[in-house]
Each structure stands twice: as structure tokens, then as C-alpha cells.
Amino acid sequence: WARYFGREHLGSIQGVGQTIGVVGASVGPIPLGIAEDFLGGFDAALNLLALMPIMVGFTLLMLSDPKRKSTI
């Protein structure tokens, strides 16, 4: 976190990130329930959800290091 956003507002930035995680965890069962109702099982939805961390991982690998300002 600090490497990309700096340390000045690190607590606020981490708070937003954690809030997004909690909202995702609380809303996540809804699409799974809908998928189970329409598709008769969780397999398709869980396979789709399993791809998300893989896509995020590839995205993170493509990020470049932030440019640092010279302090001298």
C-alpha cells in the first residue's frame, strides 16, 4: 500500500480497501444464490469466481513500480 500510495494517508487508503472487501464479502452470496436458482447448482458461478484472482494476479504483475521524486 505505502509503496504505491505513500505513507501520508495510508490509514484512509487501507480503510477504503477494507471497506470494499467487506462489502464484496457481504454482497457476494447474492449472485451465487441467483446462479444456483437459475443454473441448478453452484459449479458455473464458482468456476467464474475462481478466474477472478487469476485475472487480478496477471494485472498486478503488469503494474510498474511508482516513479519516485528525488528528495535531493
N, C-alpha and C positions, 0 to 999 in steps of 0.2 A: 504494500500500500504506500508506504512512505517513499519508496523509490520512484513511483510514478506520479504521486500527487504532492509530495513534500510533507514536511512534518508540522507545518503551521496549523492546519485544520484537519489533522489526521483523525481525531476523535469523531468529528462530524462526518467525515467521509466513511469511516468504518461503521458508524451508526446507520447511515443510509444503506450501506451494503447489507448489514444485518437485517434491517427492516425489509428490504427486498427479499431476502432469504426466508424470513418468517412469513411474509405474505404469500410467497410462492409455495411454501410448505402447507399453508392453510387452505389455499385455493386449489392446489394440485389434485386432491381427491375428486373434485367435481368433474373434470374431463375424464378421469378414469372411470367414474361411475357412469357417465354418459356413454363412454365407449363400451362398457360392459352391457349396458341396456341395449344398445343398437347392434353390437357385434357378437353378443353372446359370450364374451369372455374378455380377459384382460391381456391376452397374448399380443395382439396387434398394438395396443396402446403402450405396453411395456417395452416392446421392441423399438417403437418410435422414441420413447423416453430414453432408452439405452444409447441411442445415437447422439443425443444432445451433449453428454460430457465429451464424447469423441470429437464432435464439431467444435466445442469450446476449447478443447486441448489443442487442436490444429490452429485455431485462431490465436491462442496465447503464444504458440510457437512462432507465429508470424509477426508478433509485436516487436518493435525495435526498442532499444533502451532509450530513455528520455535524454534529450540534449541538456547538458548541464551548463549553467552560466559560470563564467570564470569569476572567482572571487578576488582575484589579484588586480 
